[in-house]
Amino acid sequence: MSTSFTKLILATFVSISIALSPLTVMAADPAPAGVPVADSATTPDVQSEKAAKKTAKKSKKDKKAEKKAKKKSQKKAKAAQEPAAPQQ
């Protein structure tokens, strides 16, 4: 009896999930149906601004890495220019 009961419960869950799937899609839709087209056209502009800010942050990291590499190379050049102290 328990196997038929579990099959009934499983079938109930499957049918409920199929029945509720259109509702979950509508709930996950970011833009409601009543939004005018002009409002949705401004969304890419906002996204491009965010992308520009993100690339600016990356460029700061790149600048910092370049500065560090330049400083390191200057130290190496300075050390190479100084004559080695004679060892006794």
C-alpha positions as CSV (number, residue, x, y, z in Angstrom):
1,M,0.0,0.0,0.0
2,S,2.8,2.4,0.7
3,T,4.2,2.2,-2.9
4,S,0.8,3.1,-4.4
5,F,0.6,5.9,-1.9
6,T,4.0,7.2,-2.8
7,K,3.2,7.0,-6.5
8,L,0.0,9.0,-5.9
9,I,2.0,11.7,-4.0
10,L,4.7,11.8,-6.7
11,A,2.0,12.2,-9.4
12,T,0.4,15.0,-7.4
13,F,3.7,16.9,-7.1
14,V,4.4,16.5,-10.8
15,S,0.9,17.8,-11.8
16,I,1.1,20.7,-9.3
17,S,4.6,21.7,-10.7
18,I,3.3,21.6,-14.2
19,A,0.2,23.6,-13.3
20,L,2.3,26.2,-11.5
21,S,5.1,26.6,-14.0
22,P,3.5,29.4,-16.0
23,L,3.0,31.4,-12.7
24,T,6.7,31.0,-11.8
25,V,7.7,32.3,-15.3
26,M,5.5,35.3,-14.9
27,A,6.9,35.9,-11.4
28,A,10.4,35.7,-12.7
29,D,9.8,38.2,-15.5
30,P,11.7,41.3,-14.7
31,A,9.6,43.7,-16.8
32,P,5.9,43.8,-16.1
33,A,3.6,43.6,-19.2
34,G,2.4,47.2,-18.8
35,V,5.9,48.8,-19.2
36,P,6.1,51.1,-22.3
37,V,8.8,50.5,-24.9
38,A,10.6,53.8,-24.2
39,D,11.3,52.8,-20.5
40,S,12.8,49.5,-21.6
41,A,15.1,51.3,-24.1
42,T,16.9,53.1,-21.3
43,T,17.9,49.9,-19.6
44,P,20.9,49.2,-21.9
45,D,22.2,52.7,-21.2
46,V,22.3,51.9,-17.5
47,Q,24.0,48.6,-18.1
48,S,26.6,50.2,-20.3
49,E,27.3,52.8,-17.6
50,K,27.8,49.9,-15.1
51,A,30.1,48.2,-17.5
52,A,32.1,51.4,-18.0
53,K,32.5,51.7,-14.2
54,K,33.7,48.1,-14.0
55,T,36.3,48.6,-16.7
56,A,37.5,51.7,-14.9
57,K,38.0,49.7,-11.8
58,K,40.0,47.2,-13.8
59,S,42.1,49.9,-15.3
60,K,42.9,51.1,-11.8
61,K,44.2,47.6,-11.0
62,D,46.2,47.6,-14.3
63,K,47.7,51.0,-13.5
64,K,48.7,49.7,-10.0
65,A,50.3,46.6,-11.5
66,E,52.2,48.6,-14.1
67,K,53.4,51.0,-11.4
68,K,54.6,48.1,-9.3
69,A,56.3,46.5,-12.2
70,K,58.0,49.8,-13.2
71,K,59.2,50.3,-9.6
72,K,60.6,46.8,-9.5
73,S,62.4,47.2,-12.8
74,Q,63.9,50.5,-11.6
75,K,65.3,48.8,-8.5
76,K,66.8,46.0,-10.7
77,A,68.4,48.6,-13.0
78,K,69.8,50.6,-10.1
79,A,71.2,47.4,-8.5
80,A,72.8,46.5,-11.9
81,Q,74.4,49.9,-12.3
82,E,76.1,50.0,-8.9
83,P,79.4,48.2,-9.0
84,A,79.6,45.1,-7.0
85,A,81.5,45.5,-3.7
86,P,84.7,43.4,-3.8
87,Q,84.5,40.5,-1.5
88,Q,87.4,39.8,0.8
